[in-house]
Amino acid sequence: MDCSHRNFQCGNVISLLMFLSLIIFTCTSAFAQELSSPVTLEADEVVFFEIEGRAEARGNVIIRREDMKLEAPYVEYFIESSMVFAEGHDDELVVLIWGNRVLRGDKLEYNLITQEGIMQNGSGQEGPVYVYGGDVKIAPPEAALTKGWLGRKDLEKTEKNAHVAIWENANYTTCDAPKPHYNLYTTKMTVIPGNKVVLRRPRVYLDGKLLYTYPFNYEINIRDREASSPFTFRIKDDSDRGTGVIGYGPVVVDDRLSVNVHLAYWSDMDEEWMVLGSYGLTNQWSLFANAVYAYNSDEDEKRYRPSWGANYYNQGFSGKIYWSQAENVSIEKEAGVTYKGVLWRSPEVQLFTPWVDLTSNARSRLALYWGHYEADEAEVDRWGYGFDFSSSFAPLDKKNNNFTPFIWAQYQWFKYDAKKWRRQEIIDATWGLRYRVGEFPMVTRYAQRWTTGNSPMSWDDYSDRREIYHTTGIPLGSRWKVAVRTAYDFVDEHLDEVVYSLVYDEHCYYWEFIYKDERPMYSTSDEDDWMGLRLVIKAFPESKITFGGEVEEITSPAQEVGFVK
């Protein structure tokens, strides 16, 4: 057999099928026969070395097999092992494509039979996630399971023709700017296509500067386009506790089990902590249990405050059964008045029906309540029901997409087994209008409450109110924005609350400083002033990564006028 090398000048295209046939009949390669689907090679020039069973391809090289496509300026192919060695040149990178996924890098070693390989200095995209830098190993899901890259549960959720990837010393971001405004650097990252991305203790960088090191593994759910709550640190000034340093975030993230911790140290109250756990029992039921050691200003003491229960969701129906002991309760009843107290639930049960469309732009649902409570030195059973109603409308000025009205209403009826107060009826309604005057977005809404009867418990006792809220947004250039919301009480003719937002928006993230100034007519313990700073990384269109704790509990003025989402 003549095994001298042959030089194929291909012009534009040479078919590797002919090349494989030649090798099968002359060199009898068993490995080549394992390729169940055809492989084609296109290149400007191919040199075949018969003795070595090797081909070298240069210039616009393209290799195809099933839905896999490899592009590179230079490729070596070994028939017996079905190994491909590809290299980039100057600005030309090696590009590996399978399905709608693309991986780029400087060099690639890839086995066409096992579909396993390694790319040097890789970069790629998985949905809204961009990954770059470092080396990446790839393998089909079954092989990845054998290697310990993913678990059996993850295998069930992963497409069979996908490539699981292990990145080393890589960067992760969802920022689509040419130079990402933020990135997470990790020594090891697991990418399970269509499922999730897991980063090992990443470092968080903002504009190239190290922000902090994440103390646990960080998981991003690609399937649901959500990021797990990040473990973050913040400083907060609280009227009850003083100045504190708080750290909070997940320590366990699994398909069914999740555990989050909150740790705090205050200048006036020393330490506080919370451990919050949940477990998905079935597709409809999940269990939760919380251990809390926290201060309450009403009791003026710190103590353990455990709670536990179950959540239910099925085809639009939702519900909750909830036990708690000495629970801290903070309820904003109206502008400038926030109730703070302690409550025992043993238990409380809530059930909500699915939302029902009443018209094309209005919907409603029914709520049922029952609970046994201990509060304000009273022990009370409560039964009740209610309706929620909401409606959204098209802009009145459709041409300019301006002047959009909205309505929200809620009816609640409660019965108590108490001697003095036995019934309470509450109707809440809000009418509002979103509009723009020149460059200034605005929201004006009127809120009214009608009550009949009273509750024997302070946390649950409501009174009439008539208030108007007005929010104005003021753009200060392309990045800086200010928004202010005021609340005026028509009952006591008094400005009850002012909330300020200052926003710095840098495309892929924004900072927001919020100051809430409650102004009750009389100085009471119900006054709840605070300030906070939050950083929001715009991770996904549906889900943001937020650093800021209690500032997340309200809709900020900047959110209300659409400066931030």
N, C-alpha and C positions, 0 to 999 in steps of 0.2 A: 504494500500500500504506500502510495506516495503521500507523505505528510508534510511536504513543503508548504509554506504559507502562500496565500493568494490575496491579491489586492483587488477589492471591488470598488471601482469608481462609479458611484450610484447616481450621480447627477442630483436628484432630489430624494428618491425613495428606494429602499431595498426591503424586501419582505423577509422577516426572520423565519417564517414558516418554511421557506425553501432551505434556509440555513439549517434548521432543526432536522429536516428530512435527510439532508446530506450527512449530518453527524450520526443519526440513528443507524443508517446503513453502513457507514464506514467505521465509526468508533464505538457503536453499540452502547449508548448511554442509557442506563436504567433510570437515572434521575430525570432525564428529559421526558421519559414516558409517563412520569407522574403528573405532568402538566396536562390537566384534563381539558383545558381550553386553550385556544391558539394564542401565541405571542407574536406580535409584529414589531419590527424595528424600522424606523425611518431615520436617515442621517444624510449629510452631504457626502461623507466618506466613511467606508467601513473596511477594516483590514482584518482578515480571518487567519488565525494560526491553527492549522489542523492538528499538529502534534500536541499542542497544549489544550485544544478544545476551547479556545478563547477567541473572542472577537473584540476589536477596538473600534469605537464609533466616534466621529468628530463632527462638530458643526450641526446645530439644530437637531440634536438627537431626540427622538421620541420613541418610547417603548409603551406598548398598550397590551393589557390583558384584562378581559372582562371590564369592570368599571374603574380599573387602575390605569393611570397614565403617568409616565415619568418623562420629564423634560430636562435636558442638561446640555452643556456645550461639549462634554466628554464623558463617555461611558465605556466600561469594560464589562463583558458578559462571559461567564463561565458556564458551559453547557452542563457538565456533570453535576455540579452543585446547584445550578440555577441561581447563582449569586450575581448580583449586579453591583458594580462599584461606579458611582457617578461623582464627578467633581465640577464645581463652578469655575468660572474664569472671569477675572476683572469684575464687572458689574453684573455678569450673568450668574444667576443662582441655580441650584438644583431645585426642581419643583416636582413634588409628588402629589398627585391628585387622585382621590378615590371618592366617587359620588360627588357631593357638593362641598367636600372638605379639601383644604389645600395646606400643604406643609412645604416650607422653603428653607434652604440652608446652604452651607458651603460644600459639604460632602455627604454622601449617602452610601451605606451598605445595606442591601435589601435582598431577601430571598423570595423569589417568585412563587415557590411552592408553599413554604410556611407562612409567607406574608409578614415576616418579622424583619426588623432592621433597626438601624441607628442613624440619625441625622446629626451632623455637627453644626453648632451655632444656628439652631433652628428658629423659625418663626412661623406662626400660623394663627388661624381664627376658628373659633367654635361658637357659632351663634354670635352673641354680642361680646364675646370674650376674645381679647387679643393676647397672645403669648409670644415672647421673643427672648432671644439670648439663651446660651447654654446648649447642652446636647440633649437629644430626645430619643428615647427608645420606643418602638411601636410594635404591637403584636395584636392578633385577633383576640376577641374576648375569651375564648376557651383557653388559648395559650396564656393570656394574661391571668386567668384564674389559677392555672398551674404555677405560674411564677409568683403568685401572691400579690399581684397588683390590684386586684379587686376581689370582693366577696361574692358568695353565691347569690345573695339578694340583688347585688348590683348587676350580676351577669344576666339575671332574668329581665332587667330593665334596659339592657343594652342591645342595640341592633347587631345581628349576627355578622354582617359584612362591614362593621365599623372597625377602626383601629384604636385600641386603648393606648395611651401615651404616658410615659414617665419622663418628665423633664427634670434636668439637674441644673441648678444655678440659673434659674429662669425668672423672667418678669411677667407679671399678670396685670392687665388693665382692661377696663371697658371704655376708656377714653379714646375717641376716634380722631383726636387731633394728631397732626403729623409728628409733633413732639408731645407725648402724653403728659397731661398736667399732674397725673398721679400714677403710681404703680406700686405693686406689691412684689417684693423680691423674696424668693424662697430657694432653699437648697434642694428641695424635692417637691414636685407637683405632679399629681395624678389627674389626667384628663380622660374621663369616660364619656365619649361622644353621646349627645342626646340625653345625658343623665346628670352628671355633676363634675365639678372640679374641686380637688382637695389640695390645699397648700399646707406644707409643714412649717409652722411657726414663722410666718412671713414678716418681713420688715416693711413698714408702710412709708413710702416716700411721697412728698408733696412738692412739686416743682423741683425735683432732684434733691431735696433736703430730707433727711431722715426724721420722720415724725415720731415714731415709736416702734418697738418690736412687739408683735402679737404673741402672747404667752402660750397659745394653744394652736392646734391645727384649725384652719379656716376653710369652711365648705361653702361652695356656691352651687345652688340647684339650677342647672341649665334647663332641665325639663320644665320647671315651673317659672323659670326666669326670676329666681329670687336668690338673694344672698342671706346667709344666716346672720343673725345679729352679731356685730363685731364686738370683741372685747376692747373696751376703750377706757380712757381716763378723762376726767374733767374736774374743774374747780367750780364750786357753786357757793353763793352767799345766801343763807337761809335765815329768816327772822327768828326761828325757834332754836336752831342748832349752831349758828355762827357760820364760819367759813370752813368748808370741808373739801377733802380730796376723795373722789369716788372712782372706783374701778368696777366695771360690770361687763358681762358677756358670757358666752357659752363655754362650758368645760367638757360637755359630752354632746355630740351631734350624731344621731343615727337615724335610720329610717323610721324607727318607732320611739326610741328613747332620746330625750333631750334634757340636759341639766344646765341651768344658768346660775351664776352667782353674782351678787352685788356686795361689794366691800366698801366701807366708808370710814373715814376718821374726821371728826368735827372738832373745831377749836373749843366749843362749849360742852359737847356731849360725848367726847371720845368716840369709841368704835360703834358701828352698826353693821349688820350683815343680813343677807337673804340668800337662801338656796331654793331655786324654783325648778321643779321637775315635772315632766309630762311623759306619758307613755301611750302610744297608739294601740289600743286593745284590738279593735277591728276597724273596718273602713268607716263605721258609723260612730263608734265610741272611743273616747280617749280619757285616760285618768290623769289627774294632776295632784301634786302634793307640794306645799311650800313651807319652809321653815324660816321664820323671820325673827330677828332680834333687833328691835327698833324702839326709838323714843316717841312718845306722844305728849304733846303739849297740854292736852286736856287733863291727863292723869299726872303730868309732870314726872314721868318715870320711863325707864327702859325695861322691856320684858320680852319674853318669848311670845310670838304671835303666830301660831301654826294655822294652816288652812289646807283643805283637801276636798276632792270631789271628782266629778266626771262631766265631760262635755259630749253632746250628741249632735250629729248632723246627718240627715238623710233626705235626699230629693227636695231640698229647700226647707224642710223642717229642721229646726235647731232647738237645743235645750241645754240646761245646765242644772246640776244639783251640787250644792256648795255648803260646806261646813267651815266655820272659822271661829277662832278664839281670840278675844281682845284685838280684833282687827282695827288697824288705823283706817279711818274713813275721812276722806277729804272731798266734799261735794260743793261745787259752785252753784248756788241756788239762784243767784242773779248777779248782775254786774256789781262788783264791790263787796259782795257778801259770800264768803266761803265757809261752810260748816266743817269743823274739825272735831272728831270725837272717836269713841271706841265702840265697837259693835261685835256681838256674838251672833252667829248664824248657826242653827242646829235643826235641820238644814234650811236652806233657801232653794226653791225649785222655780225655774223659769222655762216656759215653752213658747216658741214662736212658730207661726205657720209660714209657708212660703209667701213671698210678695205676689199680690194679685193685681193685674193691670185693670184699672177701672176705665181708663180712656187711653188714647195713644201716648199721653204725656203725664198720666197720673196713676199712682199705685198705692196699695194699702196692704197691711197685714194685721193679724190678731195676735195678742200676747196674753198668756195666762200666768198667774203668779200664786205661789203659796210659800210661806216661810214662818219659822219660829225664831224669834229674836229676843236678845237681852241687850238693853241699852237704856241709859239714863235711869238706872235702878228700877227698870220696868221689864217684865217678861211678857211678851205679846205674841199671839198668833195673828198672821195677816193673810187674807185671801184677796184676790183681785183679778182684774182683766183690763185690757186696754187695746187701743187701735193706733197704729202709726199711719200717717198719710204724707206723701210727698208728691210734688208736681214740679216739672220743669217745662219751660216754654221756649219757643223760638224767639230770636231777637225781634223787637218791635221795629227796629230799623235794620231790615235784612240786608240792605245794600252795603251798609258799613259795619254789619255784625255788632250792633250797639243796642243798648237798652234791653237787657234780658231779665225778665221777672222770674221769681221763684217763690214757692210756698212750701212750708213744712208745718205739720200739725200732729198733736198727740193727745189722746184721751186716755185717762187712767181712773179706775174706780177701785177703792180698797175698803175692806171691812176688817175691823180689829175686835179681838175678844177682851176689850178693856172696859173698865167701869165708866170712865169719864168721856173719852173720845172713842167713838165706835165706827165712824165712817169718814171717808175723805174722797172727794171727787176733784180731779185736776184736769184742766184743759189748757194746753200750751199751743200757741200758734205764732208763726213767724212769716211775715210778708217781706220780700226784698226785691231789690233791683240792682243789677250789675250794669255799669255804664262807663263811658269814657268822655272826659272833657279835654279836648286837645290831646296832649301827651300824658294826661294824668288819669289813670284808671281809678274808679271809685266803686264802693259798694255801700248802699244804704238799706238797712233793714229795721223793721219795727217788730218788737216781741211783746206779746201780751199773755198773761196767765189769769185764768179765772179759777178760784178754788171755793169749794163748799165743804164745811166740816173741818176737822183737824185730826192729826195723828197723835197718839200718846208718846211717840218717840220723836226727838228733836231732829234726827238725821233725815226723817221721812216726812216732816211737817213742812208744808209749803204755804206761801201766802200769795195774794194777788200781786201782779207787777205790770207796769207799762213802761217800756224802755225803747229808746231808739239808739241804734248803733250806726256810726258812720266811719268808713275807712277810706283814706286817701293815699294813693301811691305817688311818689315823687321820684322820677328817674334823674340821676345825677351822672350822666354820661353812660358809656356802654357797660361799665362794671358796677358802679355804685348805685344803690337804690335805697330810698327811705319810705317807710309806710307807717301810718299812725291810725289807731282805732280809738274812738271815744264812745262812751256809753252814758247817756243822759236818762235819769229816772224822772218820769212825769209825776209819779206819786208824791215824792218828797221834793221835787223840783231841784235836783242836785246832780252834778257831774260825778258819777259813781266810780268810773274806771277809765284809765288811759293806758294803752299798750303801744309800745314803740318797737319798730323793727329797723335794723340797719343791715343791709345786705351787700356783700362783695361777691360778685358772680364771675367765675373764671371758666366758663364753658362746661368743663367736666366736673366741677365742684363749686360749692359756694359756702361762704361763712355767713352766719346770721346771728347778730346780737339782739336779744329780746329783753325788754324791761317791762314788767307788769306792775302798774301803780294802782292799787285799789284805794278808793277814797270814800269810805263809809261816812255818814253824817256824824256818827259818834265813834269814838275810839273804843274798839272792842277786840276780842281775841279772834273774831271772824276775819279781820283784815289779813290779807295774804299777799304781801309784796315780795317779789323776787326778781332776780336777773340771771340770765344764762347766755352762754355762747355755744353755738352748735356748728359743726362742720358736716356738710352733707355731700357725699360723693355720689354722683349720678350714675350708679352702677348699671341699672337696667331701666328701660322705660316704665316698667310696672313697679319696680322696687328700688328704693334708695338705701344707701348705707349712711346711717345718721349717728353722729356723735353729739349727745346733748341732753340725755336723760329727761328731766321734768319739762323741759321746753317743748318736748314732743307731745305733751298732753293737751295742748291747745292748738287751735288753728291760728297761726300768727297773722298779723296784718299783711305781711308780704305774701303769704300764701293766699290770703283772701282776695287780693287784687291781681293775683297771677304772676307776680314777680318771680316766685319760686313755686315748685310743686311739692 
